[in-house]
Every structure is written in C-alpha cells, then in structure tokens.
Amino acid sequence: MLRGKIPDQRDWDLEGLEDRGSQFYATQLVKIAKHYGFEGYLMNFEVKVDMVPELLTWLTFLREELHREIPGAELMWYDSVKHDGNLSW
C-alpha cells in the first residue's frame, strides 16, 4: 500500500520484473486506485504504437486486476490508434 507517498524503489518487489514485463506497472496502478478510492482509469494514447497486441494484453491484464481488487471498477480506453498501430484522427 502506498500510504500517501510513493515508496522508495528499494521497497518494490522487482525480482523477476523482466519475466513479468509491464504487469508490474499495471499492478502499481491498481494499488494506487485502491488506496485513493479511484473507480478506475481512462487510458488515452495519442502516439503511434509499435506493439499493439502487447498493449491490448496489458490493458486486459490491468482491467482484470482492477476488477479483482475493486469490484465495479472501470477501465476506459480512448485513443486514435488503429489496429495497425498508426494514428488516425
């Protein structure tokens, strides 16, 4: 739990981070939301995305973790990224 402050990096469980990839960051977002009583997140990407399948996997993981830890939480995604990773407004 963050208890109102960002912990020193030495307090984070970084073992195996390369294997877990960006799941670490999704987990931290869930902890922040839970601690501060957020109802979820709105993700907005306004850049070209080179790894669309990985982004979708990450968003799915984040949504599942939010729902597991915060019943009724929402994850909304608003962006201009097409399925090929290019932008279109």
N, CA, C and O atoms as a CHARMM CRD file, in Angstrom:
* protein
*
  356
    1    1 MET  N      0.84300  -1.17200   0.00000 PROA 1      0.00000
    2    1 MET  CA     0.00000   0.00000   0.00000 PROA 1      0.00000
    3    1 MET  C      0.89500   1.24400   0.00000 PROA 1      0.00000
    4    1 MET  O      1.95300   1.24200   0.62800 PROA 1      0.00000
    5    2 LEU  N      0.48900   2.27100  -0.67800 PROA 2      0.00000
    6    2 LEU  CA     1.32700   3.46000  -0.80500 PROA 2      0.00000
    7    2 LEU  C      1.28100   4.36000   0.42500 PROA 2      0.00000
    8    2 LEU  O      2.24800   5.07300   0.69300 PROA 2      0.00000
    9    3 ARG  N      0.19300   4.34500   1.17500 PROA 3      0.00000
   10    3 ARG  CA     0.04400   5.14800   2.39200 PROA 3      0.00000
   11    3 ARG  C      0.36000   6.62900   2.15300 PROA 3      0.00000
   12    3 ARG  O      0.99900   7.28600   2.97500 PROA 3      0.00000
   13    4 GLY  N     -0.10400   7.13100   1.01000 PROA 4      0.00000
   14    4 GLY  CA     0.01800   8.55300   0.75100 PROA 4      0.00000
   15    4 GLY  C      1.34000   9.02200   0.19600 PROA 4      0.00000
   16    4 GLY  O      1.50900  10.21800  -0.04100 PROA 4      0.00000
   17    5 LYS  N      2.28400   8.12500  -0.02100 PROA 5      0.00000
   18    5 LYS  CA     3.55900   8.54900  -0.59700 PROA 5      0.00000
   19    5 LYS  C      4.05200   7.48900  -1.56300 PROA 5      0.00000
   20    5 LYS  O      3.68300   6.31900  -1.45700 PROA 5      0.00000
   21    6 ILE  N      4.86300   7.89100  -2.47700 PROA 6      0.00000
   22    6 ILE  CA     5.45600   6.94300  -3.41000 PROA 6      0.00000
   23    6 ILE  C      6.61500   6.26400  -2.69800 PROA 6      0.00000
   24    6 ILE  O      7.52300   6.94000  -2.21600 PROA 6      0.00000
   25    7 PRO  N      6.59900   4.93600  -2.62400 PROA 7      0.00000
   26    7 PRO  CA     7.66300   4.24500  -1.89400 PROA 7      0.00000
   27    7 PRO  C      8.99500   4.34600  -2.61900 PROA 7      0.00000
   28    7 PRO  O      9.05600   4.51800  -3.83600 PROA 7      0.00000
   29    8 ASP  N     10.03800   4.23500  -1.84900 PROA 8      0.00000
   30    8 ASP  CA    11.37200   4.15900  -2.41000 PROA 8      0.00000
   31    8 ASP  C     11.44200   2.93100  -3.29600 PROA 8      0.00000
   32    8 ASP  O     10.87600   1.89300  -2.95600 PROA 8      0.00000
   33    9 GLN  N     12.12500   3.03000  -4.42400 PROA 9      0.00000
   34    9 GLN  CA    12.20500   1.92100  -5.36700 PROA 9      0.00000
   35    9 GLN  C     12.72300   0.65300  -4.69600 PROA 9      0.00000
   36    9 GLN  O     12.37400  -0.45000  -5.11700 PROA 9      0.00000
   37   10 ARG  N     13.54100   0.78900  -3.66900 PROA 10     0.00000
   38   10 ARG  CA    14.07800  -0.38700  -2.98500 PROA 10     0.00000
   39   10 ARG  C     12.97600  -1.17500  -2.28700 PROA 10     0.00000
   40   10 ARG  O     13.16800  -2.35100  -1.97500 PROA 10     0.00000
   41   11 ASP  N     11.80900  -0.54200  -2.03100 PROA 11     0.00000
   42   11 ASP  CA    10.70300  -1.21800  -1.37300 PROA 11     0.00000
   43   11 ASP  C      9.87500  -2.05200  -2.34800 PROA 11     0.00000
   44   11 ASP  O      9.04900  -2.85800  -1.91800 PROA 11     0.00000
   45   12 TRP  N     10.07800  -1.87500  -3.63100 PROA 12     0.00000
   46   12 TRP  CA     9.29000  -2.58700  -4.63500 PROA 12     0.00000
   47   12 TRP  C      9.84700  -3.98600  -4.82300 PROA 12     0.00000
   48   12 TRP  O     11.05200  -4.20600  -4.70200 PROA 12     0.00000
   49   13 ASP  N      8.97900  -4.91600  -5.11600 PROA 13     0.00000
   50   13 ASP  CA     9.38900  -6.28000  -5.42900 PROA 13     0.00000
   51   13 ASP  C      9.74600  -6.33700  -6.90500 PROA 13     0.00000
   52   13 ASP  O      8.87500  -6.53300  -7.75200 PROA 13     0.00000
   53   14 LEU  N     11.02400  -6.16500  -7.21400 PROA 14     0.00000
   54   14 LEU  CA    11.46900  -6.12300  -8.60500 PROA 14     0.00000
   55   14 LEU  C     12.00400  -7.45900  -9.09800 PROA 14     0.00000
   56   14 LEU  O     12.38300  -7.58400 -10.26300 PROA 14     0.00000
   57   15 GLU  N     12.03700  -8.46100  -8.21900 PROA 15     0.00000
   58   15 GLU  CA    12.55400  -9.76200  -8.63500 PROA 15     0.00000
   59   15 GLU  C     11.67900 -10.34300  -9.73200 PROA 15     0.00000
   60   15 GLU  O     10.45900 -10.41300  -9.58100 PROA 15     0.00000
   61   16 GLY  N     12.27900 -10.75100 -10.81500 PROA 16     0.00000
   62   16 GLY  CA    11.54800 -11.33100 -11.93500 PROA 16     0.00000
   63   16 GLY  C     10.80300 -10.31300 -12.77600 PROA 16     0.00000
   64   16 GLY  O      9.93300 -10.68800 -13.56300 PROA 16     0.00000
   65   17 LEU  N     11.12400  -9.02300 -12.63100 PROA 17     0.00000
   66   17 LEU  CA    10.40800  -7.98000 -13.36200 PROA 17     0.00000
   67   17 LEU  C     10.48100  -8.19600 -14.86800 PROA 17     0.00000
   68   17 LEU  O      9.49800  -7.97400 -15.57500 PROA 17     0.00000
   69   18 GLU  N     11.62900  -8.62400 -15.35900 PROA 18     0.00000
   70   18 GLU  CA    11.74900  -8.84400 -16.79900 PROA 18     0.00000
   71   18 GLU  C     10.78600  -9.92900 -17.27400 PROA 18     0.00000
   72   18 GLU  O     10.23800  -9.83600 -18.37300 PROA 18     0.00000
   73   19 ASP  N     10.57900 -10.95100 -16.45500 PROA 19     0.00000
   74   19 ASP  CA     9.65500 -12.02100 -16.82200 PROA 19     0.00000
   75   19 ASP  C      8.21400 -11.53700 -16.80000 PROA 19     0.00000
   76   19 ASP  O      7.41000 -11.93400 -17.64400 PROA 19     0.00000
   77   20 ARG  N      7.88300 -10.67800 -15.83500 PROA 20     0.00000
   78   20 ARG  CA     6.51000 -10.18500 -15.70700 PROA 20     0.00000
   79   20 ARG  C      6.24600  -9.03400 -16.65200 PROA 20     0.00000
   80   20 ARG  O      5.09000  -8.69900 -16.91300 PROA 20     0.00000
   81   21 GLY  N      7.30200  -8.42300 -17.17100 PROA 21     0.00000
   82   21 GLY  CA     7.13800  -7.30000 -18.08400 PROA 21     0.00000
   83   21 GLY  C      6.38300  -6.16200 -17.43800 PROA 21     0.00000
   84   21 GLY  O      6.60000  -5.84600 -16.26800 PROA 21     0.00000
   85   22 SER  N      5.50900  -5.55400 -18.18900 PROA 22     0.00000
   86   22 SER  CA     4.82300  -4.36100 -17.71500 PROA 22     0.00000
   87   22 SER  C      3.66600  -4.66800 -16.76900 PROA 22     0.00000
   88   22 SER  O      2.95700  -3.75000 -16.35700 PROA 22     0.00000
   89   23 GLN  N      3.45800  -5.93900 -16.41500 PROA 23     0.00000
   90   23 GLN  CA     2.43800  -6.24700 -15.42000 PROA 23     0.00000
   91   23 GLN  C      2.74000  -5.53200 -14.11300 PROA 23     0.00000
   92   23 GLN  O      1.82400  -5.19000 -13.36300 PROA 23     0.00000
   93   24 PHE  N      4.00500  -5.30600 -13.83800 PROA 24     0.00000
   94   24 PHE  CA     4.40000  -4.57300 -12.63700 PROA 24     0.00000
   95   24 PHE  C      3.70800  -3.21200 -12.58600 PROA 24     0.00000
   96   24 PHE  O      3.19100  -2.81700 -11.54100 PROA 24     0.00000
   97   25 TYR  N      3.69900  -2.50300 -13.70100 PROA 25     0.00000
   98   25 TYR  CA     3.12000  -1.16400 -13.72800 PROA 25     0.00000
   99   25 TYR  C      1.60300  -1.21300 -13.60900 PROA 25     0.00000
  100   25 TYR  O      1.00500  -0.34200 -12.97700 PROA 25     0.00000
  101   26 ALA  N      0.98000  -2.21000 -14.20400 PROA 26     0.00000
  102   26 ALA  CA    -0.46600  -2.36300 -14.05900 PROA 26     0.00000
  103   26 ALA  C     -0.81700  -2.62600 -12.59700 PROA 26     0.00000
  104   26 ALA  O     -1.77900  -2.06400 -12.07300 PROA 26     0.00000
  105   27 THR  N     -0.04100  -3.47300 -11.95000 PROA 27     0.00000
  106   27 THR  CA    -0.27500  -3.78400 -10.54000 PROA 27     0.00000
  107   27 THR  C     -0.13300  -2.53400  -9.68000 PROA 27     0.00000
  108   27 THR  O     -0.91100  -2.33000  -8.74800 PROA 27     0.00000
  109   28 GLN  N      0.85100  -1.70200  -9.98300 PROA 28     0.00000
  110   28 GLN  CA     1.03300  -0.46400  -9.21900 PROA 28     0.00000
  111   28 GLN  C     -0.15500   0.47400  -9.42800 PROA 28     0.00000
  112   28 GLN  O     -0.60200   1.11800  -8.48000 PROA 28     0.00000
  113   29 LEU  N     -0.67500   0.55900 -10.65800 PROA 29     0.00000
  114   29 LEU  CA    -1.85300   1.39500 -10.91700 PROA 29     0.00000
  115   29 LEU  C     -3.05800   0.90300 -10.12200 PROA 29     0.00000
  116   29 LEU  O     -3.83900   1.71000  -9.61800 PROA 29     0.00000
  117   30 VAL  N     -3.21400  -0.40700 -10.00700 PROA 30     0.00000
  118   30 VAL  CA    -4.31100  -0.96500  -9.21800 PROA 30     0.00000
  119   30 VAL  C     -4.14900  -0.59300  -7.74600 PROA 30     0.00000
  120   30 VAL  O     -5.12200  -0.22500  -7.08800 PROA 30     0.00000
  121   31 LYS  N     -2.93300  -0.68700  -7.23100 PROA 31     0.00000
  122   31 LYS  CA    -2.68800  -0.32200  -5.83100 PROA 31     0.00000
  123   31 LYS  C     -3.00400   1.15000  -5.58400 PROA 31     0.00000
  124   31 LYS  O     -3.58300   1.49900  -4.55500 PROA 31     0.00000
  125   32 ILE  N     -2.62500   2.00600  -6.52100 PROA 32     0.00000
  126   32 ILE  CA    -2.90600   3.43400  -6.39400 PROA 32     0.00000
  127   32 ILE  C     -4.41600   3.66700  -6.38100 PROA 32     0.00000
  128   32 ILE  O     -4.93100   4.40200  -5.53900 PROA 32     0.00000
  129   33 ALA  N     -5.11900   3.03600  -7.32000 PROA 33     0.00000
  130   33 ALA  CA    -6.57400   3.19800  -7.40600 PROA 33     0.00000
  131   33 ALA  C     -7.24600   2.72300  -6.12200 PROA 33     0.00000
  132   33 ALA  O     -8.14100   3.39000  -5.60400 PROA 33     0.00000
  133   34 LYS  N     -6.82500   1.59800  -5.62100 PROA 34     0.00000
  134   34 LYS  CA    -7.42100   1.03900  -4.40500 PROA 34     0.00000
  135   34 LYS  C     -7.15100   1.95600  -3.20600 PROA 34     0.00000
  136   34 LYS  O     -8.04700   2.23000  -2.40800 PROA 34     0.00000
  137   35 HSD  N     -5.93800   2.41300  -3.09500 PROA 35     0.00000
  138   35 HSD  CA    -5.56200   3.26200  -1.95700 PROA 35     0.00000
  139   35 HSD  C     -6.33700   4.58100  -1.94500 PROA 35     0.00000
  140   35 HSD  O     -6.81800   5.01200  -0.89700 PROA 35     0.00000
  141   36 TYR  N     -6.45600   5.21300  -3.10000 PROA 36     0.00000
  142   36 TYR  CA    -7.08700   6.52900  -3.17100 PROA 36     0.00000
  143   36 TYR  C     -8.57400   6.47900  -3.51600 PROA 36     0.00000
  144   36 TYR  O     -9.21500   7.52200  -3.64400 PROA 36     0.00000
  145   37 GLY  N     -9.12100   5.28800  -3.66600 PROA 37     0.00000
  146   37 GLY  CA   -10.54900   5.14600  -3.91200 PROA 37     0.00000
  147   37 GLY  C    -10.98300   5.49600  -5.32100 PROA 37     0.00000
  148   37 GLY  O    -12.12600   5.89700  -5.54000 PROA 37     0.00000
  149   38 PHE  N    -10.07200   5.34600  -6.28500 PROA 38     0.00000
  150   38 PHE  CA   -10.44400   5.58500  -7.68300 PROA 38     0.00000
  151   38 PHE  C    -11.45400   4.53000  -8.11200 PROA 38     0.00000
  152   38 PHE  O    -11.45500   3.41200  -7.59800 PROA 38     0.00000
  153   39 GLU  N    -12.30500   4.89300  -9.05000 PROA 39     0.00000
  154   39 GLU  CA   -13.27000   3.94800  -9.60200 PROA 39     0.00000
  155   39 GLU  C    -12.72500   3.27500 -10.85200 PROA 39     0.00000
  156   39 GLU  O    -13.39200   2.41400 -11.42700 PROA 39     0.00000
  157   40 GLY  N    -11.53400   3.64600 -11.28000 PROA 40     0.00000
  158   40 GLY  CA   -10.92200   3.05800 -12.46000 PROA 40     0.00000
  159   40 GLY  C    -10.03500   4.07300 -13.15500 PROA 40     0.00000
  160   40 GLY  O     -9.60100   5.05700 -12.55500 PROA 40     0.00000
  161   41 TYR  N     -9.77600   3.82100 -14.41900 PROA 41     0.00000
  162   41 TYR  CA    -8.88400   4.67200 -15.19900 PROA 41     0.00000
  163   41 TYR  C     -9.44200   4.91600 -16.59500 PROA 41     0.00000
  164   41 TYR  O    -10.18900   4.10200 -17.13800 PROA 41     0.00000
  165   42 LEU  N     -9.06100   6.05500 -17.15900 PROA 42     0.00000
  166   42 LEU  CA    -9.28100   6.36200 -18.56900 PROA 42     0.00000
  167   42 LEU  C     -7.91200   6.40900 -19.21500 PROA 42     0.00000
  168   42 LEU  O     -7.08900   7.25700 -18.86900 PROA 42     0.00000
  169   43 MET  N     -7.65900   5.50800 -20.14600 PROA 43     0.00000
  170   43 MET  CA    -6.39200   5.46500 -20.85600 PROA 43     0.00000
  171   43 MET  C     -6.55900   6.18700 -22.18600 PROA 43     0.00000
  172   43 MET  O     -7.51200   5.92700 -22.92100 PROA 43     0.00000
  173   44 ASN  N     -5.64500   7.08300 -22.49300 PROA 44     0.00000
  174   44 ASN  CA    -5.70300   7.85300 -23.72900 PROA 44     0.00000
  175   44 ASN  C     -4.32300   7.81500 -24.37600 PROA 44     0.00000
  176   44 ASN  O     -3.37200   8.37900 -23.83500 PROA 44     0.00000
  177   45 PHE  N     -4.20600   7.16600 -25.51000 PROA 45     0.00000
  178   45 PHE  CA    -2.94000   7.04500 -26.21600 PROA 45     0.00000
  179   45 PHE  C     -2.99600   7.90700 -27.47200 PROA 45     0.00000
  180   45 PHE  O     -3.85500   7.70500 -28.33000 PROA 45     0.00000
  181   46 GLU  N     -2.10100   8.84700 -27.57600 PROA 46     0.00000
  182   46 GLU  CA    -2.05000   9.74800 -28.73700 PROA 46     0.00000
  183   46 GLU  C     -0.68100   9.67200 -29.39800 PROA 46     0.00000
  184   46 GLU  O     -0.12500  10.68300 -29.82600 PROA 46     0.00000
  185   47 VAL  N     -0.15400   8.47000 -29.47500 PROA 47     0.00000
  186   47 VAL  CA     1.14500   8.22700 -30.11400 PROA 47     0.00000
  187   47 VAL  C      1.03000   6.97500 -30.97700 PROA 47     0.00000
  188   47 VAL  O      0.14400   6.14700 -30.76500 PROA 47     0.00000
  189   48 LYS  N      1.92100   6.84200 -31.94100 PROA 48     0.00000
  190   48 LYS  CA     1.96400   5.61600 -32.73800 PROA 48     0.00000
  191   48 LYS  C      2.39700   4.47400 -31.81900 PROA 48     0.00000
  192   48 LYS  O      3.32500   4.62300 -31.02300 PROA 48     0.00000
  193   49 VAL  N      1.73400   3.36500 -31.93400 PROA 49     0.00000
  194   49 VAL  CA     2.02300   2.20200 -31.08800 PROA 49     0.00000
  195   49 VAL  C      2.63700   1.11800 -31.96200 PROA 49     0.00000
  196   49 VAL  O      2.02800   0.67200 -32.93500 PROA 49     0.00000
  197   50 ASP  N      3.84700   0.69900 -31.60900 PROA 50     0.00000
  198   50 ASP  CA     4.53800  -0.32400 -32.39400 PROA 50     0.00000
  199   50 ASP  C      4.12700  -1.74100 -31.99800 PROA 50     0.00000
  200   50 ASP  O      4.27000  -2.67400 -32.78900 PROA 50     0.00000
  201   51 MET  N      3.62200  -1.90300 -30.78300 PROA 51     0.00000
  202   51 MET  CA     3.31800  -3.24000 -30.27100 PROA 51     0.00000
  203   51 MET  C      1.85500  -3.30200 -29.83300 PROA 51     0.00000
  204   51 MET  O      1.56800  -3.40300 -28.64000 PROA 51     0.00000
  205   52 VAL  N      0.94400  -3.24200 -30.77800 PROA 52     0.00000
  206   52 VAL  CA    -0.49300  -3.22100 -30.47600 PROA 52     0.00000
  207   52 VAL  C     -0.93500  -4.46700 -29.70300 PROA 52     0.00000
  208   52 VAL  O     -1.63800  -4.32200 -28.70300 PROA 52     0.00000
  209   53 PRO  N     -0.55800  -5.69000 -30.11800 PROA 53     0.00000
  210   53 PRO  CA    -1.00500  -6.86500 -29.34800 PROA 53     0.00000
  211   53 PRO  C     -0.54300  -6.82200 -27.89000 PROA 53     0.00000
  212   53 PRO  O     -1.28700  -7.20900 -26.98900 PROA 53     0.00000
  213   54 GLU  N      0.68500  -6.35100 -27.66100 PROA 54     0.00000
  214   54 GLU  CA     1.19200  -6.25500 -26.28800 PROA 54     0.00000
  215   54 GLU  C      0.41400  -5.21400 -25.49100 PROA 54     0.00000
  216   54 GLU  O      0.12600  -5.41700 -24.31200 PROA 54     0.00000
  217   55 LEU  N      0.07600  -4.10300 -26.13300 PROA 55     0.00000
  218   55 LEU  CA    -0.71900  -3.07500 -25.45500 PROA 55     0.00000
  219   55 LEU  C     -2.08400  -3.62700 -25.07700 PROA 55     0.00000
  220   55 LEU  O     -2.56100  -3.39800 -23.96500 PROA 55     0.00000
  221   56 LEU  N     -2.71100  -4.34800 -25.98600 PROA 56     0.00000
  222   56 LEU  CA    -4.02100  -4.92500 -25.69400 PROA 56     0.00000
  223   56 LEU  C     -3.93300  -5.96000 -24.57100 PROA 56     0.00000
  224   56 LEU  O     -4.82900  -6.04700 -23.73300 PROA 56     0.00000
  225   57 THR  N     -2.86700  -6.73400 -24.55600 PROA 57     0.00000
  226   57 THR  CA    -2.66100  -7.70500 -23.47600 PROA 57     0.00000
  227   57 THR  C     -2.49700  -6.98400 -22.14700 PROA 57     0.00000
  228   57 THR  O     -3.05300  -7.41200 -21.13500 PROA 57     0.00000
  229   58 TRP  N     -1.73900  -5.89400 -22.14300 PROA 58     0.00000
  230   58 TRP  CA    -1.52500  -5.12700 -20.92000 PROA 58     0.00000
  231   58 TRP  C     -2.83300  -4.51400 -20.42100 PROA 58     0.00000
  232   58 TRP  O     -3.12700  -4.56000 -19.22700 PROA 58     0.00000
  233   59 LEU  N     -3.60900  -3.94500 -21.32600 PROA 59     0.00000
  234   59 LEU  CA    -4.88800  -3.35500 -20.93200 PROA 59     0.00000
  235   59 LEU  C     -5.83900  -4.41900 -20.38400 PROA 59     0.00000
  236   59 LEU  O     -6.57800  -4.16400 -19.43300 PROA 59     0.00000
  237   60 THR  N     -5.82100  -5.60300 -20.98100 PROA 60     0.00000
  238   60 THR  CA    -6.65100  -6.69800 -20.48500 PROA 60     0.00000
  239   60 THR  C     -6.22300  -7.09300 -19.07900 PROA 60     0.00000
  240   60 THR  O     -7.06100  -7.28300 -18.19800 PROA 60     0.00000
  241   61 PHE  N     -4.92400  -7.21400 -18.87500 PROA 61     0.00000
  242   61 PHE  CA    -4.40800  -7.55100 -17.54400 PROA 61     0.00000
  243   61 PHE  C     -4.79500  -6.47800 -16.53100 PROA 61     0.00000
  244   61 PHE  O     -5.25200  -6.80400 -15.43500 PROA 61     0.00000
  245   62 LEU  N     -4.62000  -5.20900 -16.87800 PROA 62     0.00000
  246   62 LEU  CA    -4.97600  -4.11400 -15.97800 PROA 62     0.00000
  247   62 LEU  C     -6.46100  -4.18200 -15.63200 PROA 62     0.00000
  248   62 LEU  O     -6.82700  -4.05200 -14.46300 PROA 62     0.00000
  249   63 ARG  N     -7.31700  -4.38100 -16.62800 PROA 63     0.00000
  250   63 ARG  CA    -8.75700  -4.44900 -16.38200 PROA 63     0.00000
  251   63 ARG  C     -9.09200  -5.61700 -15.45000 PROA 63     0.00000
  252   63 ARG  O     -9.88100  -5.45800 -14.51900 PROA 63     0.00000
  253   64 GLU  N     -8.50500  -6.77300 -15.69000 PROA 64     0.00000
  254   64 GLU  CA    -8.77900  -7.93900 -14.84600 PROA 64     0.00000
  255   64 GLU  C     -8.32700  -7.71300 -13.40400 PROA 64     0.00000
  256   64 GLU  O     -9.02100  -8.09400 -12.46200 PROA 64     0.00000
  257   65 GLU  N     -7.16100  -7.09300 -13.24000 PROA 65     0.00000
  258   65 GLU  CA    -6.66300  -6.81400 -11.89300 PROA 65     0.00000
  259   65 GLU  C     -7.53000  -5.76200 -11.18100 PROA 65     0.00000
  260   65 GLU  O     -7.80600  -5.88300  -9.98700 PROA 65     0.00000
  261   66 LEU  N     -7.95000  -4.74000 -11.91900 PROA 66     0.00000
  262   66 LEU  CA    -8.85100  -3.74100 -11.33500 PROA 66     0.00000
  263   66 LEU  C    -10.14100  -4.40200 -10.85500 PROA 66     0.00000
  264   66 LEU  O    -10.59300  -4.14200  -9.74000 PROA 66     0.00000
  265   67 HSD  N    -10.73300  -5.25200 -11.68600 PROA 67     0.00000
  266   67 HSD  CA   -11.98100  -5.91700 -11.31700 PROA 67     0.00000
  267   67 HSD  C    -11.78600  -6.85600 -10.13600 PROA 67     0.00000
  268   67 HSD  O    -12.67100  -6.99700  -9.29200 PROA 67     0.00000
  269   68 ARG  N    -10.62800  -7.49500 -10.07800 PROA 68     0.00000
  270   68 ARG  CA   -10.35400  -8.41800  -8.97200 PROA 68     0.00000
  271   68 ARG  C    -10.21200  -7.67200  -7.64800 PROA 68     0.00000
  272   68 ARG  O    -10.70600  -8.13600  -6.62000 PROA 68     0.00000
  273   69 GLU  N     -9.54600  -6.53100  -7.66500 PROA 69     0.00000
  274   69 GLU  CA    -9.26500  -5.78100  -6.44300 PROA 69     0.00000
  275   69 GLU  C    -10.33800  -4.74200  -6.08900 PROA 69     0.00000
  276   69 GLU  O    -10.53000  -4.41500  -4.91800 PROA 69     0.00000
  277   70 ILE  N    -11.03200  -4.22900  -7.11000 PROA 70     0.00000
  278   70 ILE  CA   -12.01200  -3.16500  -6.88900 PROA 70     0.00000
  279   70 ILE  C    -13.29200  -3.54100  -7.64300 PROA 70     0.00000
  280   70 ILE  O    -13.43600  -3.21100  -8.82100 PROA 70     0.00000
  281   71 PRO  N    -14.21400  -4.22200  -6.97700 PROA 71     0.00000
  282   71 PRO  CA   -15.44900  -4.61100  -7.66200 PROA 71     0.00000
  283   71 PRO  C    -16.14600  -3.39600  -8.27600 PROA 71     0.00000
  284   71 PRO  O    -16.31200  -2.36400  -7.62500 PROA 71     0.00000
  285   72 GLY  N    -16.54600  -3.53500  -9.52900 PROA 72     0.00000
  286   72 GLY  CA   -17.23200  -2.45200 -10.22900 PROA 72     0.00000
  287   72 GLY  C    -16.31400  -1.42600 -10.86700 PROA 72     0.00000
  288   72 GLY  O    -16.78900  -0.46700 -11.47500 PROA 72     0.00000
  289   73 ALA  N    -15.00200  -1.61100 -10.73900 PROA 73     0.00000
  290   73 ALA  CA   -14.05600  -0.66500 -11.34400 PROA 73     0.00000
  291   73 ALA  C    -14.19500  -0.68600 -12.86200 PROA 73     0.00000
  292   73 ALA  O    -14.59600  -1.69000 -13.45000 PROA 73     0.00000
  293   74 GLU  N    -13.85600   0.44000 -13.48200 PROA 74     0.00000
  294   74 GLU  CA   -13.93200   0.53600 -14.93500 PROA 74     0.00000
  295   74 GLU  C    -12.58100   0.91800 -15.51500 PROA 74     0.00000
  296   74 GLU  O    -11.81500   1.66800 -14.91000 PROA 74     0.00000
  297   75 LEU  N    -12.30600   0.39100 -16.69500 PROA 75     0.00000
  298   75 LEU  CA   -11.13800   0.79200 -17.46800 PROA 75     0.00000
  299   75 LEU  C    -11.64800   1.21100 -18.83400 PROA 75     0.00000
  300   75 LEU  O    -12.15200   0.39200 -19.60300 PROA 75     0.00000
  301   76 MET  N    -11.51100   2.48300 -19.12300 PROA 76     0.00000
  302   76 MET  CA   -11.93800   3.00900 -20.41600 PROA 76     0.00000
  303   76 MET  C    -10.70900   3.33800 -21.23900 PROA 76     0.00000
  304   76 MET  O     -9.69200   3.78700 -20.70900 PROA 76     0.00000
  305   77 TRP  N    -10.81200   3.11300 -22.52700 PROA 77     0.00000
  306   77 TRP  CA    -9.69700   3.35400 -23.42600 PROA 77     0.00000
  307   77 TRP  C    -10.19800   4.24800 -24.54400 PROA 77     0.00000
  308   77 TRP  O    -11.09500   3.88600 -25.30500 PROA 77     0.00000
  309   78 TYR  N     -9.59600   5.42400 -24.62200 PROA 78     0.00000
  310   78 TYR  CA    -9.91600   6.38200 -25.67000 PROA 78     0.00000
  311   78 TYR  C     -8.62700   6.70200 -26.38800 PROA 78     0.00000
  312   78 TYR  O     -7.64500   7.09200 -25.75600 PROA 78     0.00000
  313   79 ASP  N     -8.61300   6.54400 -27.69000 PROA 79     0.00000
  314   79 ASP  CA    -7.38200   6.86900 -28.40700 PROA 79     0.00000
  315   79 ASP  C     -7.66500   7.02700 -29.89100 PROA 79     0.00000
  316   79 ASP  O     -8.79900   6.89300 -30.35100 PROA 79     0.00000
  317   80 SER  N     -6.62400   7.30900 -30.60700 PROA 80     0.00000
  318   80 SER  CA    -6.69200   7.43900 -32.05800 PROA 80     0.00000
  319   80 SER  C     -5.81900   6.39100 -32.73700 PROA 80     0.00000
  320   80 SER  O     -5.45700   6.54400 -33.90300 PROA 80     0.00000
  321   81 VAL  N     -5.48000   5.32700 -32.01100 PROA 81     0.00000
  322   81 VAL  CA    -4.62000   4.28200 -32.54900 PROA 81     0.00000
  323   81 VAL  C     -5.47200   3.25500 -33.28600 PROA 81     0.00000
  324   81 VAL  O     -6.43300   2.71300 -32.74100 PROA 81     0.00000
  325   82 LYS  N     -5.09700   3.00400 -34.53200 PROA 82     0.00000
  326   82 LYS  CA    -5.78500   1.97400 -35.31200 PROA 82     0.00000
  327   82 LYS  C     -5.14600   0.62000 -35.00600 PROA 82     0.00000
  328   82 LYS  O     -4.11700   0.55400 -34.33300 PROA 82     0.00000
  329   83 HSD  N     -5.74600  -0.44100 -35.49200 PROA 83     0.00000
  330   83 HSD  CA    -5.24500  -1.79300 -35.20700 PROA 83     0.00000
  331   83 HSD  C     -3.83700  -2.02600 -35.72200 PROA 83     0.00000
  332   83 HSD  O     -3.14300  -2.91000 -35.21900 PROA 83     0.00000
  333   84 ASP  N     -3.39400  -1.25900 -36.71300 PROA 84     0.00000
  334   84 ASP  CA    -2.02500  -1.42300 -37.21600 PROA 84     0.00000
  335   84 ASP  C     -1.02200  -0.57600 -36.44800 PROA 84     0.00000
  336   84 ASP  O      0.16800  -0.59400 -36.76200 PROA 84     0.00000
  337   85 GLY  N     -1.48500   0.16800 -35.44200 PROA 85     0.00000
  338   85 GLY  CA    -0.60000   0.97100 -34.60600 PROA 85     0.00000
  339   85 GLY  C     -0.47000   2.40700 -35.04800 PROA 85     0.00000
  340   85 GLY  O      0.06700   3.22700 -34.30300 PROA 85     0.00000
  341   86 ASN  N     -0.94300   2.74500 -36.23800 PROA 86     0.00000
  342   86 ASN  CA    -0.87500   4.11900 -36.71300 PROA 86     0.00000
  343   86 ASN  C     -1.99600   4.95700 -36.10500 PROA 86     0.00000
  344   86 ASN  O     -2.98500   4.43100 -35.59400 PROA 86     0.00000
  345   87 LEU  N     -1.81400   6.26900 -36.17400 PROA 87     0.00000
  346   87 LEU  CA    -2.81200   7.19200 -35.63400 PROA 87     0.00000
  347   87 LEU  C     -3.75800   7.65800 -36.73000 PROA 87     0.00000
  348   87 LEU  O     -3.38300   7.77400 -37.89700 PROA 87     0.00000
  349   88 SER  N     -4.98900   7.91900 -36.32400 PROA 88     0.00000
  350   88 SER  CA    -5.97200   8.46200 -37.24900 PROA 88     0.00000
  351   88 SER  C     -6.93400   9.30800 -36.45100 PROA 88     0.00000
  352   88 SER  O     -7.59700   8.81600 -35.53800 PROA 88     0.00000
  353   89 TRP  N     -7.01500  10.61300 -36.80300 PROA 89     0.00000
  354   89 TRP  CA    -7.93700  11.49100 -36.08800 PROA 89     0.00000
  355   89 TRP  C     -9.13800  11.78000 -36.93800 PROA 89     0.00000
  356   89 TRP  O    -10.03700  12.50500 -36.51100 PROA 89     0.00000
